[in-house]
Amino acid sequence: MPGNRNAGRVEPDEPLLTDPTLSPASRLTALSPPLRVGLAGLGRFGGLHASVLASLSGVELTALADPDPQRLRQAGDRHGVVRLHADALSLIAGERLDAVVLATPDEQHPEQARAALELGQHVFVEKPLAHGWRQAEELRQLATRQGRLLQVGMILRYETSHRWLHQQIREGHFGELVSIRCQRNCSRSSYAAIADHVHTVFRTLIHDLDLLLWLTRSRVTSVTALEVRRGDHLAPLGCFALLRLADGCVAQLESSWTVPEQAPANVVSDRWHGCIDAELAVVGTERTAKLRGLQSPLQIWSDQELQQPDTTLWPELGGQVSGALREELSDFCRCARAGRPSAIADLDQAVQTMRIAEALIESARQGRTLDLDA
């Protein structure tokens, strides 16, 4: 019994096989069986994943998993999925899947990714990949041995402005990179949900570590980190870091959970509401760039708040999710079908970010600079 009643449907705007403009790759995709994908985790971000996967051409959203029975049933009804599981491991072991997407709690990622890879399934896993870099490296090696794709959700690589900046740097327009500064501060109201579950470095700063490696194509040689803590929570209220790279570039990173409640709301949806105050600055010997993340030209004023809803990462209109998340999952599914790694996502760099993240936490604990080349 197929898991998705809508699988294989032909949308009105899909090209027909007789279309002379259809590329050989697209023609092959149209003729091939759909990629059978299972999704585990239907929380505020997993729900967005479900909407994207259910609408992708050449993809069958075969099964869903979530411990909340009502949420699971509602998602199944919404997307026409009848194969429902209470947990991710049951989905992975109990279904004939080509690929699995993991949007589960952070601490569950390593076990679930390992189980899927061992069964020969391609894996997309939201960050963080693992609890530490050695565990991440073990998963990378397992994916290599199994000949399967393991992709980590680093969504900013798929956002248009970041991709444009990356291309400009790669083409040499910036000359030699001198410095990179990243700021990612989040709403106070979001802190309670993560305070005792995941370190701030792995929740937010990991995006900026990934951007750093992606933009520079260099390695981090030393890190100095400081934390601001309130109480004995796992996650510090703020993290601040100075990093040096092998190419001579210096990076400053900042992330905190201190944005006031009345700040302009740029994350606005039924699933998530708040503000991410993000900025990226790149200084080269020839050019300088500044990018304000989640900065929409649209402003909506009311007596309660100012909304400035982001329209680049995962805008949801008419039940359809577009933006960078759609591009990211589309890329994963295309690569899984073709049996090749992504040209955008980079597993080796994803593992490197885990090592750097661990070093930042340790540097703050010891109160000193750590040499990663030692």
Steps between C-alpha positions, in 0.01 A plus 500: 500500500654837405567732791395818321171520312636798305825331388561507130237769434564730205465867581363726227831684467719189484671448160370209295740229384441614143620852576810554279646738759506228768858414595618136497535511881144632541368244251670221697352633826152507348533139381661361817309371802455767768754531778339345809569732792412464867484803727559475875405799714198723444574788735506861390780439247412140413154616397663726240707205376182297456338771288805521274552125460132438426514748211830407331481344156652152487470455877257283696457596863455137602484508880499735796614464861430709808429414867199733509208291363276796424772690316595182313144430394441860390815504289408167343155629408640827367758337272324176412745278688356183654818335633536652847747415779541611859880527476774546243672163551173320431461697177859432393482125568140440400475666160657443158658843465756647265566793731409639840479859622567553871344808662499338844641633831873568478607229741333230286679580173807273528314178583237558236746599227712193574199268486390641163846484346549142614179408317624666183284813517616846397477740795421868534539608862437840648793649689673399715613177336626347824595563862862566407743497212633147556147363484436715192813360337383144572173576322688653206710185469191280525329694220812459286517125561130462424520716190214713627441873515519662844402866488477742791242778500698821453225707345691825447701340219174493304385855574535725194697790654748266670546307175557823309764609751665156485518521122653848508770381740571188294537710185770705676316833515578545870871435464649345814258471790603707801217446745154352542254602771185303579221599739203275581295615798161342572184581696510462877181296478681230300764438765293290740434235236871430445666609825542150642505301176771633270796736527462836327802424282325196355159668470581836338872566462541182294341685205771765515779246531365337186486834318859568604630175347281534191599858421872468572574139397768519768542326835477647848834488680418656838194602704435722799152495651309665784157421642241696695298275731194551715428198717635148451343426161678297233464787251674827583293813450770633267807373313775717355800375304811610315640257243808505279514313171792352312462753217549788747133599522365583846139432600281640778188307598220599735179326600262558788141457620440862601285662229208682673144387446404824324771470236363478142373144447672358193421132563124498463296186448245278672790286626754762607492865599791719601807687387841390377733800485760378252777677312799390293785735409784399267809718448742427218795688357286604201138503620289508813149357549236518771198270501206542735340161539121449508456864403185528293397824325145420615388664825165442670400733783241432767418607855677189628825487300696575188533201270773477237442142381794326333424390144827324419549200730165319528209727400168318515226620268182315415628185670818497287845552650763656276831680548832355615345201679333383180825546306690304764264203509467501122879482471514210746232303317660561158838386630349195672332397174823550308716334766742792514601752769368854496705773335369744763488309828837364618515210747872542568443862599199400709726270700764775529241737645436245775869498592513880506179515707648265758816711511296816564322338795830375640671837451227672699524235772877532531509874450779489242574486128512151349727409210319258268820410316668377820 
